[in-house]
Amino acid sequence: MRAALCKSLDGPKSILIEEVEAPVAGHGEVLVRVEAAALNFFDLLIVRGKYQYKPELPFSPCAELSGVVEALGPGVSKFKAGQRVVANIGWGAARELVIVQEKVLTPLPDDVSFDTGCGITVTYGTGYYGLKDRGRLAAGETLAVLGAAGGAGLAAVEIGHQMGARVIAVASSDEKLGVCRDHGADELVNYESDDLKTRLKELTDGEGVDVVYDCVGGEHTEAALRAMAWQGRLLIVGFASGEIPKLPANLMLLKNCDVVGVFWGAMLERTPELQAQNNAQILDWCASGALRPRVHGTYPLNGIVEGMRVLEDRKAVGKVVIHPQD
């Protein structure tokens, strides 16, 4: 079978397509034919050895996958051959066949496409976990999403809208903000032309934002914190800007607000049952049309480097999807 293999920690250029031996499912494992695998920002880090998880070389990128069950290992009882599934495996999905632990598989409804299904576990899983379980977002509250046009941000926009919040999308161009509006944003703020703190205050009549979902970091984090409402919650999700912010502690005191970490990957390991519940809700929303995950583009397996460059250049609006069978 073919696999995209990261051979050294030199970034996307180190990835080659090679023939490798097909795996065999062991106890509690399922062999899945990968129909679609999704790239995320952390894939750019992991192929440079800069992510918190450091797999041994060589390894395949892509944590998220959707596909069809090919074979079952001993002890597997919840799935059957031919069943459509989704999973998150940390890395390794950019290949034609992959072994998945039964406990991390979720059935994929027939009316949800492989391209949609492969992209929900990380971005939508993080968004729902962050907003529901960490941010305690309530209907009627105001939510600002920083980096709203990327995969993680756009998912948070949609989920926030679905949860009944008034959603303010913050992105770097009017084109990206137009996509955010199409996916449920009520208000739009352009980093490049607006002062973030001032505009968030204006849009909330001076009261400030109840919840900030921050995928970006850098200078925008402090600006958003300064526009936080009394007892607001700043959710630290990621640092797409490449800069980890240092926040004045007095702001948290004065606003009586929380700064909350959203480490979805650790939650997945510690409480997989919570992720299973969240996945089921997200897929139900997808099947009903309440959520409409956007796919930026699809690439064959030998186009994975091109797909990663799109992410690296911050040109992706939605999910970048790899088709290992193509």
C-alpha positions in Angstrom: 0.0 0.0 0.0 1.0 3.6 -0.4 1.8 6.0 2.5 3.0 9.6 2.8 6.1 9.3 5.0 7.8 12.1 6.9 11.5 11.0 6.6 13.2 13.8 8.5 12.1 16.8 10.6 12.6 19.4 7.8 9.0 20.4 7.2 6.7 19.4 4.4 9.6 18.9 1.9 10.7 15.8 3.9 7.5 13.9 3.0 7.8 11.2 0.3 5.2 8.8 -1.1 6.4 5.2 -0.7 5.1 1.6 -0.8 4.9 0.0 2.6 3.6 -3.3 4.0 -0.1 -3.4 4.7 -0.9 -3.6 8.4 -2.8 -6.4 10.1 -5.4 -5.7 12.9 -4.5 -7.0 16.3 -6.7 -7.5 19.4 -9.1 -4.6 19.8 -8.0 -3.1 16.5 -9.8 -2.3 13.2 -8.2 -2.1 9.8 -9.7 0.9 8.0 -9.4 1.9 4.3 -8.8 5.6 4.4 -11.0 7.5 2.0 -10.2 11.0 3.4 -7.7 12.4 5.8 -7.6 16.0 7.1 -4.6 18.2 7.6 -4.4 20.6 10.6 -2.1 23.4 11.6 -0.3 21.0 14.0 0.8 18.9 11.1 3.1 21.7 10.2 4.6 21.5 13.6 4.9 17.7 13.9 6.9 17.4 10.7 9.4 19.9 12.2 9.6 18.2 15.6 8.0 21.2 17.2 4.7 19.6 18.4 4.1 18.2 21.9 3.9 14.8 20.4 7.0 13.5 18.6 6.5 10.2 16.7 9.5 8.2 15.6 10.6 8.6 12.0 9.4 7.8 9.5 5.7 8.5 10.2 2.7 9.7 8.2 1.0 13.0 8.9 -2.8 13.6 9.4 -4.6 12.8 12.7 -8.1 12.7 11.3 -9.6 10.2 9.0 -12.8 8.8 7.5 -13.1 5.5 5.7 -14.5 2.0 5.6 -13.8 -0.9 7.9 -11.8 -3.5 6.0 -11.1 -6.1 8.7 -11.6 -6.6 12.4 -9.1 -7.8 14.9 -9.9 -10.3 17.7 -12.2 -8.9 20.4 -13.8 -6.2 18.2 -17.6 -6.2 18.6 -18.9 -2.7 17.9 -18.1 -2.5 14.2 -18.4 -4.7 11.1 -16.7 -4.9 7.7 -18.0 -2.4 5.3 -19.1 0.1 7.9 -18.3 3.8 7.4 -16.3 5.3 10.3 -14.4 8.4 11.5 -11.5 8.5 13.9 -8.7 10.6 15.3 -5.4 8.7 15.7 -2.9 11.5 16.5 -0.9 11.0 13.3 -0.5 8.4 10.6 -3.7 8.7 8.6 -2.0 9.8 5.3 -1.9 6.3 3.9 -4.2 3.9 2.1 -4.8 1.5 5.1 -4.4 2.2 8.8 -4.9 0.4 12.1 -7.3 2.1 14.5 -8.2 1.2 18.1 -11.9 0.3 18.3 -12.4 2.6 21.2 -11.6 5.7 19.2 -13.8 4.9 16.2 -17.2 6.6 15.6 -19.8 5.5 13.1 -20.2 7.9 10.2 -23.8 8.5 9.2 -24.6 7.6 5.5 -25.7 11.2 4.7 -22.4 12.7 5.9 -19.7 12.6 3.2 -16.2 11.2 3.8 -14.7 14.7 3.2 -17.0 16.2 5.8 -16.6 13.4 8.3 -12.8 13.4 8.2 -12.6 17.0 9.3 -14.8 17.1 12.4 -12.9 15.4 15.1 -10.2 18.0 15.7 -11.6 21.3 14.8 -15.3 20.7 15.6 -14.3 18.4 18.5 -12.0 21.2 19.9 -14.7 23.8 19.3 -17.5 22.0 21.0 -15.3 20.9 23.9 -13.9 24.4 24.3 -17.2 26.2 24.1 -19.4 23.7 26.0 -17.1 22.0 28.5 -14.4 24.7 29.1 -16.1 28.0 28.2 -19.6 27.2 29.5 -21.0 29.2 26.6 -24.7 29.9 27.1 -27.4 30.9 24.6 -27.6 34.7 24.4 -24.0 35.3 25.3 -21.5 37.0 22.9 -18.7 35.0 21.4 -15.7 36.4 19.6 -13.6 34.0 17.5 -10.1 35.0 16.6 -8.8 33.4 13.4 -12.4 32.8 12.5 -11.8 31.8 8.9 -9.3 28.9 9.5 -10.5 25.3 10.1 -10.6 25.7 13.9 -12.1 29.1 13.9 -14.8 28.4 11.4 -15.8 25.4 13.4 -16.2 27.5 16.5 -18.2 30.1 14.5 -20.7 27.4 13.5 -20.9 25.7 16.8 -21.3 29.0 18.7 -24.1 29.9 16.4 -25.7 26.5 16.9 -25.4 26.9 20.7 -27.4 30.2 20.5 -24.6 32.7 20.9 -24.2 36.0 19.1 -21.0 35.3 17.2 -18.4 37.9 16.2 -15.9 36.6 13.6 -12.4 38.1 13.6 -10.2 37.5 10.5 -7.6 39.2 8.3 -9.6 39.9 5.1 -13.0 40.8 4.0 -13.1 37.7 1.8 -12.5 35.5 4.8 -15.0 37.3 6.8 -17.6 36.8 4.0 -17.1 33.0 4.5 -17.6 33.4 8.2 -20.9 35.2 7.7 -22.0 32.4 5.4 -21.3 30.0 8.3 -23.3 31.8 11.0 -21.3 34.8 12.1 -23.5 37.8 13.2 -20.8 40.4 13.2 -17.4 40.8 11.4 -14.1 42.4 12.5 -11.1 42.8 10.2 -7.8 42.6 12.0 -6.1 44.7 9.3 -8.5 47.6 9.3 -10.1 47.7 12.7 -8.7 48.2 16.2 -9.7 44.9 17.8 -10.3 46.1 21.4 -12.2 49.1 20.3 -14.4 47.3 17.7 -15.3 44.5 20.2 -16.3 47.1 22.7 -18.4 48.9 20.1 -20.2 45.8 19.0 -21.1 45.0 22.7 -22.3 48.5 23.6 -19.3 48.8 25.9 -20.1 45.7 27.9 -17.4 43.5 26.4 -17.4 39.9 25.1 -18.5 37.0 27.2 -16.3 34.4 25.6 -13.2 34.7 23.4 -12.1 31.6 21.4 -8.5 32.4 20.5 -6.7 30.2 17.9 -4.2 32.9 17.0 -2.2 34.2 20.0 0.2 37.0 19.6 -0.8 40.7 20.0 -4.5 39.9 19.4 -4.9 38.0 22.6 -4.2 40.9 24.9 -6.4 43.2 22.8 -9.3 40.7 23.1 -8.7 40.3 26.9 -9.0 44.1 27.2 -12.4 43.8 25.5 -13.6 41.1 27.9 -16.9 41.4 29.8 -17.2 41.0 33.6 -16.8 37.3 34.4 -15.9 36.6 30.8 -13.8 33.6 29.6 -10.8 33.8 27.4 -10.2 30.3 25.8 -6.6 29.6 24.8 -6.8 27.2 21.9 -3.7 27.7 19.8 -1.0 30.1 18.5 -1.4 30.2 14.8 0.5 33.5 14.7 3.6 31.7 16.0 3.8 34.0 19.1 2.7 32.9 22.6 1.3 36.0 24.4 2.3 37.2 27.9 -0.8 38.6 29.5 -0.9 41.3 32.3 -2.4 39.5 35.3 -4.1 42.6 36.6 -6.6 42.5 33.6 -7.9 39.1 34.9 -8.4 40.6 38.3 -10.1 43.8 37.2 -12.5 42.0 34.9 -13.0 39.1 37.3 -12.6 36.9 34.3 -11.1 33.4 33.5 -8.3 32.5 31.2 -8.9 28.9 30.3 -6.7 26.4 28.5 -8.4 24.1 25.9 -6.1 21.1 25.4 -8.4 18.9 23.4 -5.7 16.3 22.7 -5.1 15.6 26.4 -8.8 15.4 27.0 -9.0 12.8 24.2 -6.6 10.6 26.1 -8.0 11.2 29.6 -11.7 11.1 28.9 -12.4 9.4 25.5 -16.0 8.9 26.5 -16.6 12.6 26.5 -15.1 12.9 23.0 -17.4 10.1 21.9 -20.4 11.9 23.2 -19.3 15.2 21.6 -18.5 13.5 18.2 -22.0 11.9 18.1 -23.6 15.4 18.7 -21.4 17.0 16.0 -22.2 14.3 13.4 -25.9 14.6 14.2 -25.7 18.3 13.5 -23.8 17.6 10.3 -26.4 15.0 9.2 -29.3 17.5 9.8 -27.5 20.3 8.0 -27.2 22.4 11.1 -23.4 22.3 10.7 -21.8 22.7 7.3 -18.1 22.0 7.6 -16.3 23.8 4.7 -13.7 22.0 2.7 -11.1 24.3 1.3 -9.8 21.8 -1.2 -8.9 18.1 -1.8 -5.6 16.7 -2.9 -4.4 13.2 -3.9 -1.9 11.5 -1.7 1.0 12.7 -3.8 -0.4 16.3 -3.4 0.0 16.3 0.4 3.0 18.7 0.3 1.0 21.1 -1.8 -1.9 20.9 0.7 0.5 21.6 3.6 1.8 24.6 1.8 -1.7 26.0 1.6 -2.0 25.7 5.4 1.5 27.2 5.9 0.7 30.2 3.8 -2.5 30.7 5.7 -4.6 30.5 2.5 -6.9 27.7 3.7 -10.5 28.7 4.4 -11.9 25.6 5.9 -10.4 22.1 5.8 -7.6 20.8 3.6 -8.4 17.1 2.8 -6.2 14.4 1.4 -7.6 11.4 -0.6 -5.2 8.5 0.0 -6.9 6.3 -2.6 -6.3 8.8 -5.4 
